[in-house]
């Protein structure tokens, strides 16, 4: 206790101790040094944080012209989102500049996205809003790729993970749903994707119309229902589960056919592909929905489809053919304009099992009349119909 008091005295008047007016133990001097080091460190941190807050407040209170001078960015003028060809570093710098006006920023070192601080978000008018556009499915038709690539548009703030609000969390309030959305500026639209919405629950289109907005843009991607069912089976079998209306057996054939060999339309593997059944509910509330041919989308360069989506969403032109390239190892497309690089994930492109010819023919015959009805209802031709 005495040494602690002496240490405090040494800290206050170290010269008094050093001049020999009173002896200080080695332990007391070391303690003095440690206390001084801690206080100096704390003072430096406090000064740094204070200056950071001052600088943040200074920038926040700057006029638009002063902000442009201080940061090189005019937040009121929309950026030129036209990209010039170049290597990945050149493209990165262009994307970096474009996104200076958004709620998220690219870290030059990690090339990962991070949410801006509170002051920076307020300055840009960042808010979490209900989605302006929802990608509703269909499952296993390319919703992941479509969402990832649309999310590279500077005017889209996208939720790339499925939120399942209307099918799994519909009992929660709308504010809970809104806070699942990313921050966006007034120049951006918010997009959400959950493929389950297309088939379940039945009142999803009505709820979106009444609870979100009748102006909500709906995007639907449809593909060959037979190939969709096989892909869906591989996905669910990998998860090793039979849930809800899914019936997953040891083989695809035994899963989609009943014991008498007839196609089991009650199995969600089959029901999801009866597109006309689910389309009527959506067309009733959203007759102007944008429908993508998933087979065509996945087989070629996605740029033409994305350009059509831009027009549908009322966005400025961004996508170009050269933005995309084929991954040589998996044969999937990747986007040069996204950081980190957006490609189909490692869980995509799964190997499909061999299916008996008679089962494939039976499925094709089963879906044929439904496919024709889809084309007639939408007045649209599909590669697979």
C-alpha positions as CSV (number, residue, x, y, z in Angstrom):
1,X,0.0,0.0,0.0
2,X,2.9,2.3,0.9
3,X,4.6,1.6,-2.4
4,X,1.4,2.4,-4.3
5,X,1.1,5.8,-2.6
6,X,4.8,6.4,-3.3
7,X,4.3,5.4,-6.9
8,X,1.5,8.0,-7.3
9,X,3.8,10.6,-5.7
10,X,6.6,9.6,-8.1
11,X,4.2,9.9,-11.0
12,X,3.2,13.4,-10.0
13,X,6.6,14.7,-9.2
14,X,9.2,12.3,-10.7
15,X,12.0,14.8,-10.3
16,X,11.5,15.0,-6.6
17,X,12.2,11.3,-6.4
18,X,15.1,11.3,-8.8
19,X,16.9,14.2,-6.9
20,X,17.2,11.9,-3.9
21,X,14.9,13.7,-1.6
22,X,13.3,10.4,-0.9
23,X,14.2,6.9,-2.1
24,X,11.8,5.2,-4.6
25,X,11.9,1.4,-4.9
26,X,12.5,-0.2,-8.3
27,X,9.0,-1.6,-8.2
28,X,7.5,1.8,-7.6
29,X,9.5,3.3,-10.5
30,X,8.4,0.5,-12.8
31,X,4.8,1.0,-11.7
32,X,5.2,4.7,-12.4
33,X,6.4,4.0,-15.9
34,X,3.5,1.6,-16.6
35,X,0.9,4.1,-15.4
36,X,2.5,6.8,-17.5
37,X,2.5,4.6,-20.6
38,X,-1.2,3.7,-20.1
39,X,-2.2,7.3,-19.7
40,X,-0.2,8.3,-22.8
41,X,-1.8,5.6,-24.9
42,X,-5.3,6.5,-23.6
43,X,-4.7,10.1,-24.4
44,X,-3.5,9.3,-27.9
45,X,-6.6,7.1,-28.6
46,X,-8.9,9.8,-27.2
47,X,-7.3,12.5,-29.3
48,X,-7.5,10.3,-32.5
49,X,-11.2,9.5,-31.9
50,X,-12.0,13.1,-31.2
51,X,-10.3,14.3,-34.4
52,X,-12.1,11.6,-36.3
53,X,-15.5,12.8,-35.0
54,X,-14.5,16.4,-35.7
55,X,-13.5,15.5,-39.2
56,X,-16.7,13.5,-39.7
57,X,-18.8,16.3,-38.4
58,X,-16.9,18.8,-40.6
59,X,-17.6,16.7,-43.7
60,X,-21.2,16.1,-42.7
61,X,-21.8,19.9,-42.4
62,X,-20.1,20.8,-45.5
63,X,-22.1,22.3,-48.4
64,X,-22.4,20.2,-51.6
65,X,-19.7,22.2,-53.3
66,X,-17.3,22.0,-50.3
67,X,-18.0,18.3,-50.0
68,X,-17.0,17.8,-53.7
69,X,-13.8,19.8,-53.1
70,X,-12.9,17.9,-49.9
71,X,-13.7,14.4,-51.2
72,X,-13.7,14.7,-55.0
73,X,-17.3,13.4,-55.0
74,X,-20.5,15.3,-55.9
75,X,-23.2,13.3,-54.2
76,X,-26.0,15.2,-56.0
77,X,-25.0,14.3,-59.5
78,X,-25.5,10.8,-60.7
79,X,-22.3,9.0,-61.6
80,X,-21.5,7.9,-65.1
81,X,-22.0,4.1,-64.8
82,X,-20.7,3.4,-68.3
83,X,-17.6,1.2,-67.8
84,X,-14.6,1.2,-70.1
85,X,-12.9,-2.1,-71.0
86,X,-9.7,-2.9,-69.1
87,X,-8.0,-5.4,-66.8
88,X,-9.5,-6.3,-63.5
89,X,-7.7,-3.5,-61.7
90,X,-9.0,-0.9,-64.1
91,X,-12.5,-2.2,-63.7
92,X,-12.2,-2.3,-59.9
93,X,-11.2,1.4,-59.9
94,X,-14.2,2.4,-62.0
95,X,-16.6,0.4,-59.8
96,X,-14.9,1.9,-56.7
97,X,-15.6,5.5,-58.1
98,X,-19.2,4.7,-59.0
99,X,-20.0,3.4,-55.6
100,X,-18.7,6.4,-53.7
101,X,-22.2,7.6,-53.7
102,X,-23.8,4.5,-52.2
103,X,-24.3,3.2,-48.7
104,X,-21.6,0.5,-49.0
105,X,-17.9,0.9,-50.0
106,X,-15.3,-1.3,-51.5
107,X,-12.1,-1.9,-49.5
108,X,-9.2,-1.6,-51.8
109,X,-7.1,-4.2,-49.9
110,X,-9.7,-6.9,-49.4
111,X,-12.0,-6.0,-52.4
112,X,-14.9,-6.8,-50.1
113,X,-18.0,-4.6,-49.4
114,X,-18.6,-2.9,-46.1
115,X,-21.4,-0.8,-44.7
116,X,-20.5,2.9,-44.3
117,X,-20.6,4.7,-40.9
118,X,-23.7,6.4,-39.6
119,X,-22.7,9.9,-40.7
120,X,-21.7,8.8,-44.2
121,X,-25.1,7.0,-44.5
122,X,-27.0,10.0,-43.3
123,X,-25.1,12.2,-45.8
124,X,-26.1,9.9,-48.6
125,X,-29.7,9.6,-47.5
126,X,-29.3,5.8,-46.9
127,X,-32.4,4.0,-45.6
128,X,-33.7,0.4,-45.3
129,X,-36.8,0.3,-47.5
130,X,-39.3,-2.3,-48.5
131,X,-38.2,-4.0,-51.8
132,X,-39.2,-2.3,-55.0
133,X,-38.6,-5.5,-56.9
134,X,-38.9,-9.2,-55.9
135,X,-37.6,-12.2,-57.7
136,X,-40.1,-14.9,-56.9
137,X,-38.6,-18.0,-58.6
138,X,-39.0,-20.5,-60.0
139,X,-36.7,-22.6,-57.9
140,X,-33.7,-24.2,-59.7
141,X,-34.3,-22.1,-62.8
142,X,-31.4,-19.6,-62.3
143,X,-32.7,-17.3,-59.6
144,X,-29.3,-17.2,-57.9
145,X,-27.4,-16.2,-61.0
146,X,-30.1,-13.7,-62.0
147,X,-30.0,-12.0,-58.6
148,X,-26.2,-11.9,-58.3
149,X,-25.8,-10.4,-61.7
150,X,-28.6,-7.9,-61.3
151,X,-27.0,-6.9,-58.0
152,X,-23.9,-5.6,-59.8
153,X,-26.0,-2.8,-61.3
154,X,-25.0,0.4,-59.3
155,X,-28.7,1.4,-59.0
156,X,-29.8,-1.9,-57.4
157,X,-29.3,-2.7,-53.7
158,X,-30.0,-6.4,-53.5
159,X,-30.5,-8.9,-50.8
160,X,-28.6,-12.0,-52.2
161,X,-29.7,-14.3,-49.4
162,X,-33.3,-15.6,-49.4
163,X,-35.3,-14.1,-46.6
164,X,-38.5,-16.2,-46.8
165,X,-40.6,-13.6,-45.2
166,X,-44.0,-14.4,-46.8
167,X,-43.6,-18.2,-46.6
168,X,-41.8,-18.7,-43.3
169,X,-41.9,-15.5,-41.3
170,X,-45.2,-13.9,-42.4
171,X,-46.4,-13.8,-38.8
172,X,-43.7,-11.2,-38.0
173,X,-44.5,-7.5,-38.5
174,X,-43.5,-5.6,-41.6
175,X,-40.8,-3.5,-39.8
176,X,-39.0,-6.8,-39.1
177,X,-39.1,-7.5,-42.9
178,X,-37.9,-4.0,-43.8
179,X,-34.9,-4.3,-41.5
180,X,-33.8,-7.4,-43.5
181,X,-33.2,-5.1,-46.5
182,X,-29.9,-3.5,-47.4
183,X,-29.3,0.2,-47.1
184,X,-30.1,2.1,-50.3
185,X,-30.0,5.7,-51.6
186,X,-32.8,7.5,-53.4
187,X,-31.1,6.7,-56.7
188,X,-31.3,2.9,-56.0
189,X,-34.0,0.4,-55.9
190,X,-34.1,-2.5,-53.4
191,X,-34.4,-6.1,-54.6
192,X,-35.3,-9.3,-52.7
193,X,-35.2,-12.9,-53.9
194,X,-37.0,-15.9,-52.5
195,X,-37.9,-18.6,-55.1
196,X,-40.5,-20.2,-52.7
197,X,-42.8,-17.3,-53.2
198,X,-43.9,-18.4,-56.6
199,X,-45.6,-21.5,-55.3
200,X,-46.3,-20.9,-51.6
201,X,-48.2,-19.6,-49.8
202,X,-51.1,-18.9,-52.1
203,X,-51.8,-15.4,-50.8
204,X,-48.2,-14.2,-51.4
205,X,-49.1,-12.0,-54.4
206,X,-52.1,-10.5,-52.6
207,X,-50.0,-9.7,-49.5
208,X,-47.2,-8.1,-51.6
209,X,-49.8,-6.0,-53.4
210,X,-51.6,-4.9,-50.2
211,X,-48.8,-4.8,-47.7
212,X,-45.8,-3.7,-49.7
213,X,-47.0,-1.9,-52.8
214,X,-49.1,-2.5,-55.9
215,X,-46.2,-0.9,-57.8
216,X,-43.8,-3.7,-56.8
217,X,-41.9,-5.1,-59.8
218,X,-42.1,-8.9,-60.0
219,X,-39.4,-10.9,-61.8
220,X,-40.0,-14.6,-62.6
221,X,-37.6,-16.9,-64.3
222,X,-38.9,-20.2,-65.8
223,X,-37.1,-23.1,-67.3
224,X,-37.7,-26.6,-68.6
225,X,-39.9,-28.1,-65.9
226,X,-38.4,-31.6,-66.4
227,X,-34.8,-30.5,-65.9
228,X,-36.0,-28.2,-63.1
229,X,-37.5,-31.2,-61.3
230,X,-34.3,-33.2,-61.7
231,X,-32.2,-30.4,-60.4
232,X,-34.6,-29.9,-57.5
233,X,-34.4,-33.6,-56.6
234,X,-30.6,-33.5,-56.6
235,X,-30.7,-30.5,-54.3
236,X,-33.2,-32.0,-51.9
237,X,-31.7,-35.4,-51.9
238,X,-28.3,-33.9,-51.0
239,X,-30.0,-32.3,-48.0
240,X,-31.4,-35.8,-47.3
241,X,-34.9,-34.6,-46.3
242,X,-38.5,-35.0,-47.2
243,X,-40.3,-31.9,-45.9
244,X,-43.6,-30.1,-46.6
245,X,-44.9,-31.4,-49.9
246,X,-41.6,-32.9,-51.0
247,X,-41.3,-36.7,-51.2
248,X,-37.7,-37.7,-51.7
249,X,-37.0,-41.4,-52.4
250,X,-33.8,-43.2,-53.2
251,X,-34.2,-42.5,-56.9
252,X,-35.7,-39.7,-58.9
253,X,-38.1,-42.0,-60.7
254,X,-39.5,-43.4,-57.5
255,X,-39.9,-39.9,-56.2
256,X,-41.9,-38.4,-59.0
257,X,-44.0,-41.5,-59.8
258,X,-46.5,-43.2,-57.5
259,X,-46.5,-47.0,-56.9
260,X,-48.6,-47.5,-60.1
261,X,-46.0,-45.5,-62.2
262,X,-48.2,-42.5,-62.7
263,X,-46.7,-39.0,-62.3
264,X,-47.4,-37.8,-58.7
265,X,-48.4,-34.1,-59.2
266,X,-48.8,-33.7,-55.4
267,X,-45.1,-33.9,-54.9
268,X,-43.6,-30.4,-54.9
269,X,-40.9,-31.7,-57.3
270,X,-43.6,-31.9,-59.9
271,X,-46.1,-29.3,-58.7
272,X,-43.6,-26.4,-58.9
273,X,-43.2,-27.1,-62.7
274,X,-46.9,-26.8,-63.3
275,X,-46.2,-23.1,-63.9
276,X,-49.7,-22.2,-65.2
277,X,-51.2,-23.2,-61.9
278,X,-49.2,-20.7,-59.9
279,X,-49.0,-18.0,-62.6
280,X,-52.7,-17.2,-62.5
281,X,-52.4,-16.0,-58.9
282,X,-49.5,-13.7,-59.8
283,X,-51.0,-12.3,-63.0
284,X,-54.1,-11.3,-61.1
285,X,-52.2,-8.8,-59.1
286,X,-49.1,-8.1,-61.2
287,X,-50.0,-8.5,-64.9
288,X,-46.9,-6.6,-66.0
289,X,-44.4,-9.0,-64.3
290,X,-41.1,-9.6,-66.2
291,X,-40.7,-13.3,-67.1
292,X,-37.3,-14.6,-68.1
293,X,-36.6,-17.8,-70.2
294,X,-34.3,-19.5,-67.8
295,X,-33.0,-22.0,-70.3
296,X,-32.0,-19.3,-72.7
297,X,-30.6,-17.2,-69.9
298,X,-28.3,-19.9,-68.6
299,X,-27.1,-21.2,-72.0
300,X,-25.8,-18.0,-73.4
301,X,-24.3,-14.6,-72.3
302,X,-26.7,-13.2,-69.7
303,X,-26.2,-9.6,-70.8
304,X,-29.2,-9.4,-73.2
305,X,-31.6,-10.6,-70.5
306,X,-30.1,-8.2,-68.0
307,X,-30.5,-5.3,-70.4
308,X,-34.2,-6.2,-70.8
309,X,-34.5,-6.3,-67.0
310,X,-32.9,-2.8,-66.8
311,X,-35.6,-1.5,-69.1
312,X,-38.3,-3.2,-67.1
313,X,-37.0,-1.7,-63.9
314,X,-36.6,1.8,-65.4
315,X,-32.8,1.8,-64.7
316,X,-30.1,3.5,-66.8
317,X,-28.1,1.2,-69.1
318,X,-25.2,-0.5,-67.4
319,X,-24.8,-4.1,-68.6
320,X,-22.7,-5.0,-71.7
321,X,-21.8,-8.3,-73.2
322,X,-18.1,-8.0,-72.3
323,X,-19.0,-7.8,-68.6
324,X,-19.3,-11.6,-68.6
325,X,-17.0,-14.5,-69.3
326,X,-17.2,-18.3,-69.1
327,X,-15.4,-20.1,-66.3
328,X,-13.2,-22.6,-68.1
329,X,-13.3,-25.2,-65.3
330,X,-17.1,-25.4,-64.7
331,X,-18.5,-23.8,-67.9
332,X,-20.5,-21.2,-65.9
333,X,-20.6,-17.5,-66.5
334,X,-18.9,-15.0,-64.2
335,X,-19.2,-11.2,-64.0
336,X,-16.1,-9.0,-64.3
337,X,-18.0,-6.1,-62.8
338,X,-18.5,-7.6,-59.3
339,X,-16.2,-7.7,-56.3
340,X,-15.7,-10.3,-55.0
341,X,-16.2,-12.0,-58.4
342,X,-19.8,-13.2,-58.9
343,X,-20.1,-16.7,-60.4
344,X,-22.4,-19.6,-59.9
345,X,-21.4,-20.9,-56.5
346,X,-19.6,-24.2,-55.7
347,X,-23.0,-25.8,-54.9
348,X,-24.2,-25.2,-58.4
349,X,-23.6,-27.4,-61.4
350,X,-24.3,-30.6,-59.5
351,X,-24.0,-33.8,-61.4
352,X,-27.5,-35.1,-62.4
353,X,-28.3,-38.8,-62.2
354,X,-29.2,-40.9,-65.2
355,X,-33.0,-41.0,-65.7
356,X,-34.8,-43.7,-67.5
357,X,-36.0,-42.7,-71.0
358,X,-39.6,-43.8,-70.3
359,X,-39.8,-41.6,-67.2
360,X,-38.4,-38.6,-69.1
361,X,-40.9,-39.1,-71.9
362,X,-43.7,-39.4,-69.4
363,X,-42.7,-36.2,-67.7
364,X,-42.4,-34.3,-71.0
365,X,-45.9,-35.5,-72.0
366,X,-47.2,-34.5,-68.6
367,X,-45.9,-31.0,-68.8
368,X,-46.5,-30.3,-72.5
369,X,-50.1,-29.0,-72.2
370,X,-49.2,-26.8,-69.2
371,X,-46.2,-25.4,-71.0
372,X,-48.4,-24.4,-74.0
373,X,-50.9,-22.7,-71.6
374,X,-48.0,-20.7,-70.1
375,X,-46.9,-19.4,-73.6
376,X,-50.5,-18.5,-74.5
377,X,-51.1,-16.7,-71.2
378,X,-47.9,-14.7,-71.4
379,X,-47.9,-14.3,-75.2
380,X,-44.3,-15.3,-75.0
381,X,-42.2,-18.1,-76.6
382,X,-39.8,-20.3,-74.5
383,X,-37.0,-22.5,-75.7
384,X,-38.3,-25.3,-73.5
385,X,-42.0,-25.0,-74.3
